[in-house]
């Protein structure tokens, strides 16, 4: 399965991914049941632990994503039937409604500052 990485924090080896089809997606439910897993990015495998973001954190993530990728963010919102005008309020609302998951590696320092 291929997923969209909406944020990557290279120094901390953390990826944030979105469940565009909500919490009923198989991969999302599988991570809920088993948050420690192995994922593949490119040709490398990484042991990760899934951390499920709050809706407020999701709003921050989507706002940041919309700033970096405005056209893609508008398309994603339109595809999901969410307001797609690209305004910060629309992006924040979309981020509150889309479940986001941060995949953290064991190599991530425990005291590393985390973006939402």
MMTF fields as JSON, N, C-alpha, C and O atoms, coordinates in Angstrom:
{
  "mmtfVersion": "1.0.0",
  "mmtfProducer": "UNKNOWN",
  "numBonds": 463,
  "numAtoms": 464,
  "numGroups": 116,
  "numChains": 1,
  "numModels": 1,
  "chainsPerModel": [1],
  "groupsPerChain": [116],
  "chainIdList": ["A"],
  "bondAtomList": [4, 2, 8, 6, 12, 10, 16, 14, 20, 18, 24, 22, 28, 26, 32, 30, 36, 34, 40, 38, 44, 42, 48, 46, 52, 50, 56, 54, 60, 58, 64, 62, 68, 66, 72, 70, 76, 74, 80, 78, 84, 82, 88, 86, 92, 90, 96, 94, 100, 98, 104, 102, 108, 106, 112, 110, 116, 114, 120, 118, 124, 122, 128, 126, 132, 130, 136, 134, 140, 138, 144, 142, 148, 146, 152, 150, 156, 154, 160, 158, 164, 162, 168, 166, 172, 170, 176, 174, 180, 178, 184, 182, 188, 186, 192, 190, 196, 194, 200, 198, 204, 202, 208, 206, 212, 210, 216, 214, 220, 218, 224, 222, 228, 226, 232, 230, 236, 234, 240, 238, 244, 242, 248, 246, 252, 250, 256, 254, 260, 258, 264, 262, 268, 266, 272, 270, 276, 274, 280, 278, 284, 282, 288, 286, 292, 290, 296, 294, 300, 298, 304, 302, 308, 306, 312, 310, 316, 314, 320, 318, 324, 322, 328, 326, 332, 330, 336, 334, 340, 338, 344, 342, 348, 346, 352, 350, 356, 354, 360, 358, 364, 362, 368, 366, 372, 370, 376, 374, 380, 378, 384, 382, 388, 386, 392, 390, 396, 394, 400, 398, 404, 402, 408, 406, 412, 410, 416, 414, 420, 418, 424, 422, 428, 426, 432, 430, 436, 434, 440, 438, 444, 442, 448, 446, 452, 450, 456, 454, 460, 458],
  "bondOrderList": [1, 1, 1, 1, 1, 1, 1, 1, 1, 1, 1, 1, 1, 1, 1, 1, 1, 1, 1, 1, 1, 1, 1, 1, 1, 1, 1, 1, 1, 1, 1, 1, 1, 1, 1, 1, 1, 1, 1, 1, 1, 1, 1, 1, 1, 1, 1, 1, 1, 1, 1, 1, 1, 1, 1, 1, 1, 1, 1, 1, 1, 1, 1, 1, 1, 1, 1, 1, 1, 1, 1, 1, 1, 1, 1, 1, 1, 1, 1, 1, 1, 1, 1, 1, 1, 1, 1, 1, 1, 1, 1, 1, 1, 1, 1, 1, 1, 1, 1, 1, 1, 1, 1, 1, 1, 1, 1, 1, 1, 1, 1, 1, 1, 1, 1],
  "groupList": [{"groupName": "UNK", "atomNameList": ["N", "CA", "C", "O"], "elementList": ["N", "C", "C", "O"], "formalChargeList": [0, 0, 0, 0], "bondAtomList": [1, 0, 2, 1, 3, 2], "bondOrderList": [1, 1, 2], "singleLetterCode": "X", "chemCompType": "L-PEPTIDE LINKING"}],
  "groupTypeList": [0, 0, 0, 0, 0, 0, 0, 0, 0, 0, 0, 0, 0, 0, 0, 0, 0, 0, 0, 0, 0, 0, 0, 0, 0, 0, 0, 0, 0, 0, 0, 0, 0, 0, 0, 0, 0, 0, 0, 0, 0, 0, 0, 0, 0, 0, 0, 0, 0, 0, 0, 0, 0, 0, 0, 0, 0, 0, 0, 0, 0, 0, 0, 0, 0, 0, 0, 0, 0, 0, 0, 0, 0, 0, 0, 0, 0, 0, 0, 0, 0, 0, 0, 0, 0, 0, 0, 0, 0, 0, 0, 0, 0, 0, 0, 0, 0, 0, 0, 0, 0, 0, 0, 0, 0, 0, 0, 0, 0, 0, 0, 0, 0, 0, 0, 0],
  "groupIdList": [1, 2, 3, 4, 5, 6, 7, 8, 9, 10, 11, 12, 13, 14, 15, 16, 17, 18, 19, 20, 21, 22, 23, 24, 25, 26, 27, 28, 29, 30, 31, 32, 33, 34, 35, 36, 37, 38, 39, 40, 41, 42, 43, 44, 45, 46, 47, 48, 49, 50, 51, 52, 53, 54, 55, 56, 57, 58, 59, 60, 61, 62, 63, 64, 65, 66, 67, 68, 69, 70, 71, 72, 73, 74, 75, 76, 77, 78, 79, 80, 81, 82, 83, 84, 85, 86, 87, 88, 89, 90, 91, 92, 93, 94, 95, 96, 97, 98, 99, 100, 101, 102, 103, 104, 105, 106, 107, 108, 109, 110, 111, 112, 113, 114, 115, 116],
  "secStructList": [7, 7, 7, 7, 3, 3, 3, 3, 3, 4, 4, 4, 6, 3, 3, 3, 3, 3, 3, 6, 6, 4, 4, 4, 1, 2, 2, 2, 2, 2, 2, 2, 2, 7, 7, 3, 3, 3, 3, 3, 3, 6, 6, 3, 3, 3, 3, 3, 3, 3, 3, 3, 7, 7, 2, 2, 2, 2, 2, 2, 2, 2, 2, 2, 2, 2, 2, 2, 7, 2, 2, 2, 2, 2, 2, 2, 2, 2, 2, 6, 6, 1, 7, 7, 1, 7, 7, 2, 2, 2, 2, 2, 2, 2, 2, 2, 2, 1, 3, 3, 3, 3, 3, 3, 3, 6, 6, 1, 7, 6, 6, 7, 7, 7, 7, 7],
  "xCoordList": [0.85, 0.0, 0.893, 1.958, 0.462, 1.196, 0.404, -0.803, 1.089, 0.452, 1.14, 2.316, 0.404, 0.963, 1.612, 0.967, 2.883, 3.58, 3.353, 3.783, 2.682, 2.383, 3.452, 3.523, 4.286, 5.392, 6.469, 6.177, 7.709, 8.85, 9.829, 10.237, 10.2, 11.162, 12.45, 12.653, 13.318, 14.542, 15.415, 15.88, 15.656, 16.549, 16.029, 16.812, 14.705, 14.105, 13.56, 13.016, 13.709, 13.217, 11.768, 11.445, 10.892, 9.458, 8.702, 9.042, 7.685, 6.837, 5.41, 4.954, 4.712, 3.299, 2.51, 2.785, 1.538, 0.702, -0.761, -1.14, -1.572, -2.992, -3.841, -3.516, -4.926, -5.91, -7.064, -8.068, -6.912, -7.909, -9.296, -10.297, -9.357, -10.657, -11.109, -12.006, -10.483, -10.941, -10.415, -9.549, -10.952, -10.451, -10.884, -10.519, -11.644, -12.073, -11.129, -11.303, -10.127, -9.145, -8.456, -8.147, -8.217, -7.599, -6.249, -5.966, -5.406, -4.074, -4.155, -3.368, -5.115, -5.287, -5.733, -5.2, -6.701, -7.181, -6.082, -5.964, -5.275, -4.172, -3.162, -2.669, -2.848, -1.927, -2.524, -1.805, -3.822, -4.482, -4.327, -4.079, -4.475, -4.386, -2.941, -2.677, -2.013, -0.6, 0.257, 0.76, 0.437, 1.16, 2.647, 3.244, 3.253, 4.661, 4.692, 4.128, 5.375, 5.421, 6.661, 7.495, 6.78, 7.868, 7.245, 6.301, 7.771, 7.289, 8.456, 9.622, 8.121, 9.145, 8.983, 7.899, 10.059, 10.127, 11.249, 12.402, 10.91, 11.9, 12.305, 11.452, 13.595, 14.059, 14.543, 15.229, 14.187, 14.626, 13.447, 12.359, 13.685, 12.678, 13.014, 14.182, 11.969, 12.146, 11.173, 9.982, 11.684, 10.824, 10.249, 10.998, 8.93, 8.271, 7.215, 6.771, 6.842, 5.697, 4.74, 5.143, 3.482, 2.471, 1.938, 1.594, 1.88, 1.261, 0.146, 0.38, -1.053, -2.239, -2.442, -2.582, -2.455, -2.525, -3.945, -4.922, -4.036, -5.333, -5.881, -5.149, -7.145, -7.722, -7.081, -6.922, -6.713, -6.027, -4.641, -4.229, -3.922, -2.632, -2.828, -2.031, -3.883, -4.194, -4.465, -4.072, -5.128, -5.385, -4.071, -3.921, -3.119, -1.808, -1.053, -0.447, -1.095, -0.403, -0.972, -0.22, -2.297, -2.92, -2.664, -2.482, -2.648, -2.349, -0.932, -0.702, 0.009, 1.394, 1.501, 2.183, 0.835, 0.85, 0.26, 0.789, -0.829, -1.466, -0.569, -0.621, 0.246, 1.199, 2.293, 2.708, 2.752, 3.836, 3.351, 4.082, 2.113, 1.557, 0.126, -0.805, -0.076, -1.436, -2.342, -3.497, -1.85, -2.706, -3.083, -4.238, -2.111, -2.391, -3.361, -4.255, -3.2, -4.097, -5.53, -6.477, -5.686, -7.034, -7.646, -8.828, -6.855, -7.356, -7.758, -8.8, -6.927, -7.232, -8.544, -9.397, -8.698, -9.931, -11.142, -12.171, -11.032, -12.145, -12.489, -13.662, -11.47, -11.685, -12.415, -13.244, -12.101, -12.711, -14.043, -14.677, -14.472, -15.74, -15.677, -16.693, -14.491, -14.293, -14.131, -13.805, -14.351, -14.144, -12.743, -11.75, -12.684, -11.43, -10.959, -10.327, -11.259, -10.863, -9.42, -8.922, -8.744, -7.347, -7.091, -5.938, -8.16, -7.962, -7.476, -7.655, -6.857, -6.364, -7.501, -7.328, -8.652, -9.766, -10.251, -10.592, -10.286, -10.705, -9.692, -10.067, -8.405, -7.364, -7.41, -7.25, -7.629, -7.711, -8.902, -8.795, -10.041, -11.221, -10.964, -11.331, -10.34, -10.008, -9.086, -9.284, -8.074, -7.138, -7.783, -7.317, -8.845, -9.573, -10.374, -10.653, -10.741, -11.6, -10.829, -11.358, -9.58, -8.752, -7.866, -7.148, -7.9, -6.994, -5.543, -5.268, -4.626, -3.204, -2.469, -2.83, -1.428, -0.614, 0.847, 1.311, 1.563, 3.004, 3.688, 3.42, 4.581, 5.365, 6.739, 7.493, 7.058, 8.308, 9.216, 8.776, 10.486, 11.448, 12.026, 11.946, 12.603, 13.28, 14.516, 15.015, 15.02, 16.193, 15.854, 16.755, 14.557, 14.151, 14.514, 14.109, 15.27, 15.596, 14.331, 13.451, 14.225, 12.995, 12.714, 11.561, 13.748, 13.542, 13.491, 13.54, 13.394, 13.368, 12.087, 10.999, 12.222, 11.015, 10.163, 10.693, 8.884, 7.973, 7.079, 6.513, 6.957, 5.93, 4.625, 4.635, 3.508, 2.228, 1.966, 0.93],
  "yCoordList": [-1.173, 0.0, 1.233, 1.238, 2.258, 3.511, 4.578, 4.717, 5.334, 6.388, 7.716, 7.758, 8.796, 10.142, 10.58, 10.618, 10.907, 11.469, 12.967, 13.637, 13.495, 14.929, 15.737, 16.956, 15.064, 15.739, 14.708, 13.57, 15.126, 14.283, 15.115, 16.194, 14.619, 15.296, 14.494, 13.603, 14.814, 14.05, 13.904, 12.8, 14.993, 14.834, 13.828, 13.23, 13.645, 12.767, 11.484, 10.636, 11.34, 10.174, 9.87, 8.779, 10.874, 10.753, 11.122, 12.09, 10.345, 10.616, 10.815, 10.091, 11.783, 11.973, 11.634, 12.153, 10.767, 10.324, 10.592, 10.697, 10.701, 11.011, 9.829, 9.133, 9.612, 8.611, 9.335, 9.651, 9.593, 10.346, 9.724, 10.427, 8.416, 7.751, 7.485, 6.677, 8.166, 8.109, 6.932, 6.19, 6.768, 5.734, 4.319, 3.367, 4.166, 2.823, 2.182, 1.017, 2.931, 2.358, 1.178, 1.225, 0.121, -1.075, -0.782, -1.249, 0.002, 0.254, 1.014, 0.771, 1.939, 2.733, 1.832, 1.918, 0.981, 0.058, -0.909, -1.245, -1.36, -2.26, -1.575, -2.189, -0.3, 0.422, 0.667, 0.634, 0.912, 1.078, -0.194, -0.137, -1.34, -2.618, -2.983, -3.609, -2.592, -2.938, -1.732, -1.652, -0.782, 0.45, 0.259, 1.103, -0.81, -1.083, -1.983, -3.077, -1.486, -2.24, -1.861, -1.092, -2.397, -2.065, -1.504, -2.08, -0.38, 0.238, 0.372, 0.342, 0.518, 0.69, 2.045, 2.389, 2.814, 4.075, 3.906, 3.69, 4.003, 3.73, 2.274, 1.387, 2.028, 0.64, 0.31, -0.692, 1.154, 0.938, 0.619, 1.175, -0.279, -0.66, 0.025, 0.178, 0.434, 1.142, 0.573, 0.43, 0.252, -0.114, 1.183, 2.108, 1.261, 2.489, 2.164, 1.027, 3.221, 3.183, 4.267, 5.414, 3.909, 4.86, 5.653, 5.094, 6.964, 7.854, 8.592, 9.23, 8.513, 9.079, 10.509, 10.75, 11.448, 12.859, 13.274, 12.692, 14.271, 14.829, 15.619, 15.903, 15.97, 16.76, 18.15, 18.694, 18.728, 20.028, 19.908, 20.781, 18.829, 18.597, 18.397, 18.886, 17.682, 17.472, 18.788, 18.958, 19.709, 21.025, 21.744, 22.372, 21.658, 22.279, 21.616, 22.298, 20.3, 19.56, 19.934, 20.185, 19.973, 20.268, 21.712, 21.983, 22.632, 24.022, 24.147, 24.843, 23.481, 23.497, 22.855, 23.381, 21.731, 21.043, 21.941, 22.007, 22.628, 23.53, 24.689, 25.152, 25.156, 26.231, 25.732, 26.436, 24.503, 23.943, 23.402, 23.437, 22.902, 22.273, 22.754, 21.957, 24.023, 24.567, 23.872, 23.582, 23.604, 22.978, 21.544, 21.14, 20.794, 19.42, 19.395, 18.549, 20.301, 20.367, 20.671, 20.058, 21.61, 21.933, 20.732, 20.443, 20.031, 18.838, 17.749, 17.113, 17.54, 16.525, 16.856, 15.986, 18.098, 18.508, 18.317, 17.808, 18.712, 18.557, 17.085, 16.713, 16.253, 14.814, 14.207, 13.311, 14.701, 14.171, 14.84, 14.505, 15.786, 16.462, 17.5, 17.818, 18.027, 19.049, 20.409, 20.462, 21.505, 22.826, 22.91, 22.565, 23.372, 23.3, 24.658, 24.743, 25.716, 27.044, 27.407, 28.445, 26.564, 26.798, 27.792, 28.073, 28.332, 29.267, 28.513, 27.301, 29.258, 28.617, 27.972, 26.883, 28.624, 28.053, 26.753, 25.807, 26.696, 25.462, 24.349, 23.197, 24.69, 23.691, 23.182, 21.985, 24.08, 23.663, 22.738, 21.74, 23.068, 22.212, 20.839, 19.817, 20.814, 19.534, 18.727, 17.526, 19.389, 18.702, 18.144, 17.145, 18.774, 18.256, 17.007, 16.17, 16.885, 15.78, 14.593, 13.484, 14.826, 13.758, 13.201, 13.964, 11.89, 11.322, 11.323, 10.895, 11.803, 11.812, 10.893, 10.775, 10.246, 9.334, 9.724, 9.913, 9.844, 10.076, 8.74, 8.056, 8.382, 7.152, 7.549, 8.242, 7.103, 7.475, 6.263, 5.172, 6.453, 5.359, 5.279, 6.225, 4.141, 3.987, 4.872, 5.171, 5.298, 6.172, 7.608, 8.422, 7.936, 9.291, 9.541, 8.773, 10.599, 10.879, 11.17, 11.879, 10.638, 10.832, 12.284, 12.646, 13.124, 14.514, 15.419, 16.641, 14.841, 15.641, 16.491, 15.994, 17.758, 18.577, 18.034, 17.638, 18.011, 17.454, 18.531, 19.333, 18.543, 19.368, 18.646, 17.421, 19.324, 18.633, 17.746, 17.083],
  "zCoordList": [0.0, 0.0, 0.0, 0.617, -0.682, -0.763, -0.012, -0.212, 0.856, 1.638, 1.382, 1.022, 1.569, 1.41, 2.715, 3.763, 2.638, 3.789, 3.746, 2.807, 4.756, 4.778, 5.499, 5.341, 6.293, 6.973, 7.276, 7.643, 7.117, 7.455, 8.258, 7.829, 9.413, 10.281, 10.257, 11.082, 9.307, 9.084, 10.326, 10.61, 11.085, 12.236, 13.269, 14.008, 13.314, 14.323, 13.713, 14.42, 12.386, 11.652, 12.022, 12.49, 11.797, 12.045, 10.773, 10.092, 10.467, 9.317, 9.816, 10.701, 9.258, 9.571, 8.314, 7.232, 8.471, 7.356, 7.693, 8.86, 6.64, 6.814, 6.381, 5.419, 7.099, 6.699, 6.029, 6.666, 4.743, 3.995, 4.011, 3.875, 4.176, 4.216, 5.642, 5.881, 6.579, 7.959, 8.748, 8.284, 9.956, 10.861, 10.492, 11.181, 9.434, 9.018, 8.014, 7.656, 7.555, 6.631, 7.304, 8.495, 6.536, 7.109, 7.749, 8.853, 7.048, 7.595, 8.911, 9.825, 9.003, 10.221, 11.375, 12.481, 11.109, 12.147, 12.562, 13.74, 11.6, 11.936, 12.853, 13.8, 12.577, 13.448, 14.826, 15.825, 14.892, 16.197, 17.026, 18.23, 16.366, 17.067, 17.404, 18.431, 16.541, 16.71, 16.352, 15.231, 17.284, 16.95, 16.654, 15.986, 17.126, 16.808, 15.581, 15.573, 14.532, 13.278, 12.496, 12.973, 11.307, 10.394, 9.13, 8.589, 8.659, 7.424, 6.453, 6.849, 5.181, 4.158, 3.501, 3.027, 3.472, 2.751, 1.739, 2.112, 0.465, -0.568, -0.459, -0.426, -0.402, -0.279, 1.128, 1.332, 2.105, 3.492, 4.393, 4.246, 5.319, 6.309, 7.628, 7.986, 8.343, 9.616, 10.645, 10.368, 11.826, 12.951, 13.501, 13.811, 13.624, 14.072, 15.128, 15.286, 15.836, 16.733, 16.261, 16.068, 16.077, 15.609, 16.798, 17.839, 16.612, 17.594, 16.881, 15.855, 17.411, 16.778, 17.274, 18.473, 16.334, 16.685, 17.056, 16.584, 17.893, 18.256, 17.07, 16.122, 17.118, 16.029, 15.956, 14.863, 17.098, 17.07, 16.438, 15.673, 16.754, 16.101, 14.605, 13.804, 14.224, 12.815, 12.097, 10.943, 12.767, 12.18, 11.898, 10.85, 12.824, 12.626, 11.471, 10.645, 11.423, 10.355, 8.992, 8.051, 8.884, 7.592, 7.169, 5.982, 8.116, 7.797, 7.256, 6.267, 7.893, 7.427, 6.043, 5.164, 5.854, 4.557, 3.474, 2.364, 3.791, 2.835, 2.433, 1.294, 3.355, 3.028, 2.085, 1.165, 2.334, 1.523, 0.176, -0.814, 0.148, -1.062, -1.289, -1.176, -1.604, -1.663, -2.672, -2.359, -3.855, -4.866, -4.477, -4.61, -4.001, -3.582, -2.407, -2.364, -1.464, -0.308, -0.755, -0.263, -1.681, -2.184, -2.883, -2.699, -3.68, -4.383, -3.398, -3.553, -2.389, -1.378, -0.67, -0.496, -0.269, 0.411, -0.495, -0.05, -1.743, -2.679, -2.867, -2.885, -3.006, -3.192, -1.998, -2.157, -0.807, 0.413, 0.739, 1.74, -0.104, 0.135, 1.238, 1.855, 1.487, 2.512, 1.832, 0.646, 2.553, 1.95, 1.337, 1.977, 0.095, -0.652, -1.152, -2.205, -0.414, -0.896, -0.541, -0.977, 0.247, 0.567, 1.685, 2.014, 2.276, 3.381, 4.613, 4.734, 5.522, 6.739, 7.529, 8.078, 7.592, 8.352, 7.714, 8.424, 6.388, 5.707, 5.927, 6.145, 5.869, 6.104, 7.536, 7.774, 8.495, 9.901, 10.115, 10.828, 9.497, 9.631, 9.012, 9.592, 7.847, 7.214, 8.116, 8.298, 8.681, 9.563, 10.813, 11.36, 11.269, 12.441, 12.075, 12.934, 10.811, 10.379, 9.806, 9.731, 9.404, 8.842, 9.954, 10.6, 10.193, 11.201, 10.701, 9.58, 11.536, 11.219, 12.186, 13.357, 11.667, 12.463, 12.284, 11.16, 13.381, 13.323, 13.57, 14.558, 12.647, 12.772, 13.287, 12.604, 14.496, 15.146, 15.217, 15.579, 14.871, 14.945, 16.351, 17.134, 16.643, 17.937, 17.996, 19.081, 16.823, 16.778, 17.134, 17.335, 17.217, 17.583, 19.042, 19.914, 19.322, 20.72, 21.513, 21.026, 22.72, 23.494, 23.853, 24.087, 23.902, 24.26, 23.049, 23.193, 21.842, 20.612, 20.565, 20.856, 20.2, 20.058, 18.923, 17.885, 19.104, 18.115, 17.564, 18.306, 16.248, 15.634, 15.817, 15.934, 15.848, 15.985, 14.8, 14.743]
}
